[in-house]
Each structure stands twice: as C-alpha cells, then as structure tokens.
Amino acid sequence: MIDTRQLEMFAQVVDAGSFSGAARALHCSQPAISQQMRALERVMGGPLFLRVGRTLQLTDAGKVLARHAAGILGDLAVAHRQVQAVSALDLGTVRVCAFPSANATLVPRAAAMLRAASPRMRLELGEAEPPDSFALLRRAECDIVIAFHYDRPEPPARARPGGALVSTALAADLDRLDDDALTSGMVATPLLHEQWELLVPISHRLVDHGRLDAGEAQAPAELAKLRDETWIAGCPTCRVTFTAACERAGFAPDIVCSTDDNLALQSLVAAGLGVTLVPRLVSSFVRHPRVVAVPVTPAMWRHVAAYTWPDLGKVAAIRDTIAALRSVAATPNDR
C-alpha cells in the first residue's frame, strides 16, 4: 500500500530534482527523504531513481509513478477541500462564483432574500467567467457557480488538425462534448434565458425617438444590415459568440475597440465610437442615458444556470441559495 506522505515526498523530489532540494522544500532532513524514498521503492518493487553525477533521473518505473502521482495527489486534495466545504456549509457559509453581470443583478437580490430568511447565513462572493469558474468549482474553491452558454445555431464547418473539414452537425456535437467535459458530474439548475440586444448612441439612425419618448421598445434591427457599422466588442467569451453571429449574417465586424468593462463599453457607444451587441443582463443594471437598446434579428440567446456538485446540492444552505437564485431570475421585469 502506497503511503500518501511518501507519494507527496516523491512528487517533491521529482519537482526539485534532488533529495536535498525536496528536503528544503518540505522543511525536513535529507536522510528522512532518502529513507522514505527507499521505503517507497520497496513498496513499488524496484528502483524509482538513478543517480547521474550530482543529479537524479527517473527510471522507467519512476516515470510511470510520476505520471500517476500528480493525478492521485490532485484528487486527494480536491476530496479534502470538498469535505472541508461540506463541513463549512453546516455553519451556513456558501461560496458563490458568478460572472460580472450576474453578480451585479441576480446575486444581490438572492442574497437579500436569503438574509431575510436566515440572518446567520453567510455568502462569500467570487467573480469569474466560464470555463474558469468551472475550474474553481472542481478545485472546491467555491460551492455554486453561476455560468452561461450560448446557442449555436447552424455552426459553420471548421477544420480538423491536418486541414480536413468537420461537418456542421459534427461541429455542433464537438462543441457539446467540450461543454460536457467542463461540467461533467455537476448538477445544473437553469435560471434564465436572455436575448442579446444592440446598444447604439441616442443619435443613431436606428433610434425611433417617438418610441423612445413614449417608453416603447425600439423596432428590431436585422443583423445582416449592420455590416457597415463600427463595433465595440465586449468580454472575450461574448466576443467569440458576437463575431460568429456576424459571420453567419454574412460579414466580418469592424471592431475598433474591445473592453470587458460594462461602463466603459456603454460610454464608448454613447460617444459615437461604435455600436455593440450584449446579453440583456449586461445592460439591465445600469444604462448610460445616451445609449439606446435595440432588439436584433435573428434573436440571439444566452442561457444562465447555477452549477454545483450532487453531494453539495443535498446541503440545505446550497438548496436555499439555488432556490433564491431561481426566484429572482423568474422576475425579469425587476432584474
């Protein structure tokens, strides 16, 4: 049976390249490292290291163990953190990681609802977009992730390595497989489906001032007819979806500026530097007075969901947090 402490020492020796380097990193003596490595070699049934001059090299057996050691130690660390997370949840602490516009809209209202129902409950908020937020959940650095994905209507054929084209249907399947790998094993709770909208300066030709003064929605604009516009792009993830939508509409957008700061994005639009496409949640919590939202056709959708692990989902504090998020997401007129 492999001792995990010996495996940790082995990994440190591999990283340091010597017993003495590992001893310094682990704050112990070199003889102690040597003794534990000899014990590990007895368990494994053969030598793991070769001494070449003043350096150590891995034997073939050592190389195999090194490949597995990182995964074994990583899984143990994640299990330890998840157990700690469940223990902390018994005290009413929930760590939520969300993308910026969700943190500015859904999360505060859900937090207020939770505070009213359970004054002792504590939320710790973090901010990240997928796929980074999913990685945080996998490392047990948060308990709930609020993330999004986009529709992929008729994705274009794309090239495989070597130049072969992937069919439209297969490309969609590959994209779904990518998403499945990111969220494998997680439980997803749908929160809302939101349309994208075009933000234009108030002086733009598309703005119907009669509708604006009456508080009515603007007439939809056809994306294909916006090919001559200059564009301001948003966050990197949104940017990919935006450019792909423009390509499906038959043009490559003339992007003059990019920013993932919502206030800067709207200020650039208000100054007349370009127009932008954003999911509705992005502009719902703050709107520049000289920026107007225009519906766009064909409709583009972003889907927002809360993700957690099945075991965490059994904890009352997690269930209550997700229920609160669903409740506030179901009231779009008050987002």
N, C-alpha and C positions, 0 to 999 in steps of 0.2 A: 504494500500500500504506500502510495506517494504521500509524503508529508508536505502540506501546503507551504509551511515555512521553508522547507528545503527547496521547493519549487520557486518561491519568491527569491531566495538566495541565488539559485541557478540563473534566473532571469536577470538578476542584477549583475552577476559575473559576466553574462553574455553582453550586457549593455556596456559594462566598464572595460571589458577585455582583459581583466586580471582579477585574481583573488584579492589583492591589496586594494584595488580600486573599489571592488564591491564592499570590502570591509569598511573603507572610509565612508561610502555612501550609506551603509547600514549602521554605522557607529558601533562596530564590534571589532574583534581582533581577527587578523588574517588566519591564525591557526583554527579559530572557530569556523570560519568559512571553509577552510580545507577539510576539516573533519566532517562537516555537513555534506560537502560535495562527494566525499568518499562514501558516506552512508547512502547518498542518493544513487551513486554508481552501483553499489551492491544491490539496491532495490531494482534498478533497471537492468542488471545483469551484464554490465560491461562498461568500459570507459566512455566518458562523455567529452573529455578534453584531451588534446595533445599539446604538449609544451614545445613551442618552436622558438628557440632563443629565449628572449625575455617575454614573449607574448604567448597567449593561449589560443588555440584553434579548436573548433568543434569537430568531433568525429562525426561520421555519418549518423550514428545513433543520437549524438548531441544535437545535430541539425534537426532531426525529426522531433525531438523533445522540445527544442526551441520554438518550432512552428506551432506546436500544440500548447506550449506553456502560456503564451500571450492570451490565447482564447480562454483557457481554463481559468487563469487569474482574473481576466476581464469579467467572465461570467460570475465568478465568486464575488467580485467587487460589486457588480450590479445587484446580485442577490442580497448582499449585505445592506446596500443602500435602500433597496426596496423594503426589506424588513424594517429598517430604521424609519422609512417613510410611513409604513403602516402604523408603527408604534407612535410616531408623532401625530398621526391623524386621530389617534384615540384622545389626544389632547385638544382636538378641534383646530388643527393647523392644516390648511390646504394651500398648496403652491400651484398657482395658475400661470401658465405661459401663453401669451396671446400675441397676435400680430398688432401693429400700432393702432389701426383704426378700430379694432375690436376692443383694445384696451381703453380707447377714448369714448366708446359708446356702450357696448354690451356689458363690459366688466364692472364699471362703476355702479350701474343700476342693479346688477345682480348682487354686488357687494352690499349695497344699501338694503336690499331685500333680505339678505342673509343676516345682516347686523340686526335688523328689526326682529327677526325670528329667533336668533341665537346671539345675544350680545357678547358672549365669551368666545365666539368663533373668530378665528384669525385667518386672514388671507395674506399670502405673500405673492406679490405680482412680479412677473418677469416678462420680457419682451423679446420675441424672435419670430421670424417667418419660417414656414416650411421650405426646405427639409430640415433646417437647423433646429426647429422646435421639436420635431420628432426625435432627433438625436438626444436632446435634453431629456425627453421622457424615457428613452431607452437607457440612459445613464442614471435614471432615478433622481434627476436634479429638479424635476417638477412632478406634479401629480395629475394635472389636467393640462392638455394642450388645446387651444382654440386655433384651428388652422383652416385653410381653404384649398379648393381646387377649382379648376375651370372646365367648362365644356370644351370638347374638342370636335366641333362639327367638321366632318369631311377633312381630316388632316391630310396634307399633301404627302405624296410619296417621298421617301427620304432614302439616302444612300446607306448601304451597309458598308463595313470595312472592306476595302477592295473595289468599291465602286458600284456594286450591284444595287438596284433599287428595291426598296421594300414597298409592297402594295399598300394602298390606302387603308384597307381593312387590317392588314398585319401591323402597320404603323400604329394604329389605334390600340391593337392588342398589346404591343410592346410598351406603349405609354401606360396602359392599365397595369401591366406587370410591374413597371417602375413604381407606381403608386402603391401597389400591393406590397412590394418589398419594404417600402418606407413604413407602412402601418401594420405589418404582419403581426398578428397576435393581439392587436389593440381593439378596443371596443369604441365604435364611432356613434355619436348621437347627433343627428342633423339638427342644426339650429335655424338656418335661414338660407334662402336663395335670393340673390340680389342681382339686379341688372346693372350693366355699365351705363354711364351717361357721358355725353360730350360736354366739356366745360369750355365756354367761349367768353371773350370780353363783351361787356354790355353793348359796345358799339358794333358788334359783329353783324354781318348781313343776315345771319340766320335768326337773330333775335326779333321776335314779334313784340313790339313794345305795347301794343294793345293788350295782348295776352299777359304780358309782364305786369302791367298796371292793374289788371283785373285779378291777378294772383292765379292765373290759369297756367297749365303746363304748356310748354312750347311744342310746336309741331315737330314730329320726328324728322331727323336728317338721315339721308341714305349715305352709308359709309363710303360707298364707291364714288360718290360725288364730292368727296372731301380730299381727293388726291392732290389738289393744288395748295392745300393748307400747309403751313409750317407747324411742327408738332413739338410739344414738350412731353417727354417721357417720364413715367413715374418709377416706382421701385423696380429692381431687376426682374422679379418674378412677374409682375404686371407687364413689364416691358416686353417680355417674350410673347405673352398672350396678345398684347396690343399689336405688335408687328406682324404676328401670324394672321390676325384678323384682317389687317390691311392687305397682306399678300393675297388672302382669299378673295378680297374685294378687287384685286387686280392692280395694286400699286404698292410701291415701297415708300413708307412715310419719310418725309424730310424732317428728321429730328434735329432741332437746333440746340436743345438743352435737355439735360436729364437731372432729376433730383428725386430723392425719396422722402423729402420734407413736404408735407401737405400744404403748409402755409406758404412756403416758397413756391411750390407748384402753382397755387392759385394766384399768387402775386405776380408771377411771370405771365400768366394768362391775362390778368387784369391790365398789365402794362402793354398788352398787344403783341407780345413776342411770339405767340403761337396759341394753339388750342391743345386740349388733352382729353384722353379717354380714361375714366377712372370708375371703379366699382362705386355704387351709390353710397355705401357706408363711409367711404373715404371723405366725401364732402358733406355728409349728413350732420356732423357735429360742429362744423364751422364752415361758413360760406363767405367768401370775400364779397363785399357789397357791389363790386363792379364786375362780378362773374355770374354768368347765367348757365344753368344746366339745360341741355337739350337732349331728348331721347334720341337714340340712334338705332337704325335698322341695317341689317338684321340684328335682332336682340342678342346681346352677349351676356352670359350669366356667370356669376361666381357663387360657389356653394360653400357654406361655412358650417363646420361641425366641431364638436368637442370630443377629444380622444382621451382615453385612459386605459389602464390595464384591467382585465376582468377581476382580479383579486382586489384592486383598489376600488373598483366600482361597487363592491359589497360594503364598503365603509360608509356609514351614514353621512359623514361630512362631505364625502365626494358626491354621493347621490343628491344631497341637498343643493350642492353647488351647481351641478349639472341641471337640476330641475329649475333653479333660479335663472340660469342662462337661457334655458328653453322658454321660460315665461317671458323674459324681457325681449327675447328675439321674436316672440309671437306678436309684438305690438309695434309694427313698422312705422306707424304714424307718430310714435313718441321716441324714436331711436336717438 
